[in-house]
Amino acid sequence: QGAGALITYLKRYSLSAIYGITSDEDDDGNNSSGNNKEKPEQPKQDAISQKQVGLIKVKAMEFAKLRNRKVEEVYTALNISDVTEITKDYASKTIKTLEKWLSGAKDGSNADTKAES
């Protein structure tokens, strides 16, 4: 069995190298033998934190309520399609923007907001 696996492995990677074809991720036969230990997914270094996700969602909902808007409109104004997919830096800027908008909305002034069309 070991010799057969070796031959198959060598054929696959020889042909891949000759024709410049990339193959799928190699699990060295672990999937078929039941030894498939999935690697835990590593969070991206610059990925948004759960705390930031929560803050953005709460502040966006609060602003939407104050301005009688839908939360989706606020996200659109912030150029966010999925809060969980933005970077930490963009999240920090977004939180500051939302705080500025909320401050203006609570004061009754027309703060510089794109969400107010």
trRosetta pair geometry for C-beta under 8 A, 3 or more apart (Angstrom, degrees):
i j d omega theta_ij theta_ji phi_ij phi_ji
1 4 5.7 -54 -149 36 32 112
1 5 6.3 33 153 -20 65 106
2 5 5.7 -54 -148 35 31 111
2 6 6.4 33 152 -21 64 106
3 6 5.6 -54 -150 35 32 114
3 7 6.4 33 153 -20 66 104
4 7 5.8 -53 -148 35 31 110
4 8 6.4 30 154 -16 65 107
5 8 5.8 -55 -148 39 30 111
5 9 6.1 34 153 -22 65 109
5 29 5.9 -40 -137 -46 126 154
6 9 5.6 -55 -147 36 29 114
6 10 6.3 26 157 -17 65 108
7 10 5.9 -57 -147 38 28 108
7 11 6.3 30 155 -20 64 106
8 11 5.8 -54 -147 35 29 111
8 12 6.3 29 157 -20 64 108
9 12 6.0 -58 -150 34 26 111
9 13 6.4 5 163 -2 64 111
10 13 6.4 -65 -141 47 27 97
10 14 5.8 29 161 -23 66 112
11 14 5.9 -59 -141 37 24 110
11 15 6.2 17 164 -11 63 110
12 15 6.4 -66 -153 40 22 103
12 16 6.2 22 153 -20 62 113
12 23 6.3 35 170 -77 110 161
13 16 5.2 -48 -138 38 37 117
13 17 6.1 39 159 -21 66 104
13 23 7.7 -88 -90 3 63 139
14 17 5.9 -58 -150 36 28 108
14 18 6.3 26 153 -19 64 108
15 18 5.6 -53 -142 36 33 111
15 19 6.1 0 169 9 68 111
15 21 7.2 -16 129 43 81 122
16 19 6.8 -74 -140 53 20 87
16 20 7.8 4 170 -172 53 2
16 21 4.9 -104 -134 73 65 83
16 22 6.9 73 -163 -108 115 21
16 23 5.3 -68 -99 -29 141 105
17 20 7.6 22 -171 -73 25 40
23 26 6.8 52 100 -59 120 93
27 30 4.6 -105 152 43 100 97
27 31 4.8 70 86 -20 153 99
27 36 6.5 -2 -177 -113 145 91
29 32 5.6 -58 -164 45 68 106
29 33 5.6 51 143 -12 89 113
30 33 5.9 -70 -140 49 30 100
30 34 8.0 -94 175 66 58 24
30 35 4.2 -90 -152 84 87 92
30 36 5.1 131 129 -82 98 57
30 37 7.3 -65 168 14 143 71
31 35 8.0 -78 -48 61 20 60
31 36 4.6 50 -101 -77 58 125
43 47 5.1 -113 175 43 95 146
44 47 3.8 116 62 -43 92 103
46 87 4.7 -11 145 -148 108 103
46 88 5.4 -122 -170 13 64 100
46 89 7.0 -22 -166 -4 112 94
47 87 7.2 -87 -107 -127 23 51
47 88 7.0 54 89 -42 21 89
48 52 4.9 -120 -172 83 93 129
48 53 5.8 107 131 -57 122 86
48 83 7.3 -116 98 155 166 69
48 84 6.5 -149 61 -149 125 38
48 85 7.8 23 10 59 122 9
48 86 5.4 55 -49 76 132 73
48 87 6.6 153 -54 170 79 11
48 88 5.7 166 -98 -80 48 53
48 90 7.9 -65 -76 68 109 89
48 91 4.6 122 -121 -53 107 146
49 52 4.7 98 56 5 79 101
49 53 7.1 -137 98 -5 44 85
49 88 6.8 49 -15 -109 85 99
49 91 7.6 -176 29 101 71 164
50 53 5.4 -49 -148 33 37 116
50 54 6.4 39 153 -19 66 104
51 54 5.8 -56 -153 36 30 112
51 55 6.4 30 151 -19 65 107
52 55 5.6 -52 -144 37 33 112
52 56 6.3 32 158 -18 66 105
52 88 6.8 179 -26 -131 168 65
52 91 4.1 43 170 161 138 142
52 92 7.3 -62 -125 -62 129 57
52 95 6.8 -99 -146 -50 84 130
53 56 6.1 -59 -150 37 27 108
53 57 6.3 23 155 -17 63 110
53 83 5.4 113 -139 133 82 116
53 84 5.9 22 -112 -90 132 70
53 91 7.7 -56 -62 -132 50 135
54 57 5.9 -59 -147 37 29 109
54 58 6.2 23 160 -16 66 109
55 58 6.0 -58 -144 39 27 107
55 59 6.0 17 163 -10 66 113
55 95 5.4 13 125 -115 128 119
56 59 6.1 -61 -140 44 25 104
56 60 5.8 25 161 -20 65 113
56 80 7.8 -171 173 -143 139 175
56 83 5.4 173 96 -146 137 125
56 91 6.4 -93 -50 -149 131 87
56 94 5.7 18 -114 118 116 126
56 95 6.2 -92 -78 -79 76 79
56 98 6.8 162 -132 -18 60 157
57 60 5.9 -57 -142 38 24 110
57 61 6.3 22 159 -17 62 109
57 83 6.4 23 -63 -133 88 178
58 61 6.0 -60 -150 38 27 108
58 62 6.2 26 153 -20 64 109
59 62 5.6 -52 -143 37 32 113
59 63 6.2 31 157 -17 65 106
59 95 6.7 121 20 -136 160 65
59 98 3.9 84 138 145 132 141
59 99 6.8 -55 -143 -63 143 59
59 102 6.3 -92 -158 -45 94 137
60 63 5.9 -54 -145 38 29 108
60 64 6.2 31 155 -20 63 108
60 71 5.4 79 135 -151 106 92
60 74 4.5 158 -159 110 92 141
60 75 6.4 40 -156 -60 148 76
60 78 7.5 -80 -105 -6 117 147
60 98 6.3 -75 -67 -120 61 136
61 64 5.7 -54 -145 37 30 113
61 65 6.3 31 155 -21 64 106
61 71 5.5 -16 -93 -96 64 121
62 65 5.8 -56 -151 34 28 111
62 66 6.5 27 153 -18 64 107
62 102 6.2 23 109 -114 118 123
63 66 5.7 -55 -147 37 33 111
63 67 6.2 6 162 3 67 113
63 69 7.6 -21 124 52 77 119
63 74 5.6 119 87 -117 117 141
63 98 6.1 -122 -32 -154 141 88
63 101 5.3 28 -127 116 138 121
63 102 5.5 -99 -82 -79 93 81
63 105 6.2 150 -136 0 75 160
63 113 8.0 -175 -175 -137 129 147
63 115 6.9 82 139 69 122 164
64 67 6.3 -73 -143 52 25 94
64 68 8.0 -65 166 114 56 3
64 69 4.6 -106 -145 80 71 84
64 70 6.1 -35 -158 139 129 11
64 71 4.6 -86 -35 -79 165 56
64 73 6.9 129 -119 56 104 97
64 74 5.0 -98 -67 -26 98 130
64 115 7.7 -105 -91 179 67 145
65 68 7.6 23 -171 -75 28 37
66 102 7.2 126 13 -131 157 68
66 105 4.4 85 129 153 142 135
66 106 7.0 -68 -135 -67 150 63
67 105 6.0 -83 -56 -127 93 133
67 113 7.7 -124 -87 109 156 158
67 115 6.4 104 88 119 165 115
67 116 6.2 -116 -151 -85 138 91
69 73 4.6 -104 175 68 114 137
69 74 6.3 122 108 -47 129 88
69 115 5.9 136 111 166 177 110
69 116 8.0 -114 -55 -86 140 56
70 73 4.8 103 62 -5 80 100
70 74 7.6 -146 100 -2 49 82
71 74 5.5 -52 -158 33 43 113
71 75 6.4 42 147 -17 71 103
72 75 5.6 -52 -148 38 35 112
72 76 6.2 40 151 -22 66 104
73 76 5.5 -51 -148 35 32 114
73 77 6.4 34 152 -19 64 104
73 115 5.7 104 131 -151 94 91
74 77 5.7 -54 -151 36 32 112
74 78 6.4 21 152 -10 65 110
74 98 7.9 58 179 -111 122 102
74 115 5.0 7 -106 -112 61 142
75 78 5.7 -63 -146 46 32 106
75 80 4.5 -93 -163 74 84 97
75 81 7.3 116 152 -94 118 21
75 83 7.3 -90 -121 -60 119 91
76 79 7.4 32 -178 -77 33 32
76 80 7.8 -99 -63 49 21 62
76 115 7.9 121 68 -108 82 78
77 113 6.9 24 170 172 152 81
77 114 3.9 163 -157 92 101 100
77 115 3.9 -101 -12 -69 165 72
78 94 5.5 64 -166 -134 130 106
78 97 6.7 149 -116 93 100 143
78 98 7.6 -5 -89 -63 137 94
78 114 7.8 166 -56 59 42 122
78 115 7.9 1 -33 -60 78 107
80 83 5.9 41 169 -84 133 60
80 86 6.2 -47 -123 -51 103 134
80 94 6.9 52 -55 -120 135 147
81 85 7.4 -20 74 53 84 132
82 85 4.2 54 88 8 109 116
82 86 7.7 177 89 -27 63 78
83 86 6.5 -50 -161 10 38 110
86 90 4.5 -110 176 88 112 126
86 91 5.5 140 103 -59 115 81
86 94 7.1 43 127 -15 163 146
87 90 4.7 91 55 12 82 100
87 91 6.7 -139 97 -8 42 89
88 91 5.5 -57 -149 35 30 115
88 92 6.4 32 154 -22 65 102
89 92 5.8 -52 -152 31 31 111
89 93 6.6 27 152 -13 64 105
90 93 5.7 -54 -149 39 36 111
90 94 6.1 39 151 -23 67 108
91 94 5.5 -55 -146 37 30 114
91 95 6.3 34 155 -22 65 103
92 95 5.8 -51 -148 32 30 111
92 96 6.6 28 153 -15 62 105
93 96 5.8 -56 -152 38 33 111
93 97 6.3 35 150 -21 66 106
94 97 5.5 -52 -147 35 32 113
94 98 6.3 32 155 -18 66 105
95 98 5.8 -54 -147 38 30 110
95 99 6.4 33 153 -21 64 105
96 99 5.7 -53 -148 35 31 112
96 100 6.5 33 152 -20 64 104
97 100 5.7 -55 -153 35 32 112
97 101 6.3 30 151 -17 66 107
98 101 5.5 -54 -145 39 33 113
98 102 6.1 34 155 -21 67 106
99 102 5.7 -52 -143 37 30 111
99 103 6.3 35 155 -23 63 105
100 103 5.8 -53 -150 33 28 113
100 104 6.5 24 154 -13 62 107
100 111 6.1 170 145 -180 80 139
100 112 7.8 -21 138 55 123 85
101 104 5.9 -60 -151 40 30 109
101 105 6.1 27 154 -19 67 110
101 111 5.4 179 -124 93 44 137
101 113 4.8 84 -124 -95 108 119
101 115 7.0 54 -151 26 147 124
102 105 5.6 -56 -142 39 31 110
102 106 6.1 28 159 -17 67 108
103 106 6.1 -58 -145 37 25 106
103 107 6.3 19 157 -13 62 112
103 111 6.8 103 78 -79 76 150
104 107 5.9 -60 -143 41 29 107
104 109 4.9 -86 -158 78 79 93
104 110 6.8 -2 167 138 120 11
104 111 2.1 164 28 -41 175 121
104 112 7.5 -180 -64 17 170 48
104 113 7.0 -167 76 -33 140 111
105 108 7.8 41 176 -72 29 23
105 111 6.5 -71 -37 16 63 119
105 113 7.7 30 -58 -33 101 153
107 111 7.9 96 47 -49 110 105
110 113 7.7 -120 -180 23 65 96
110 116 6.8 -142 -154 104 92 166
113 116 4.7 78 84 5 107 101
114 117 8.0 19 169 -70 51 73
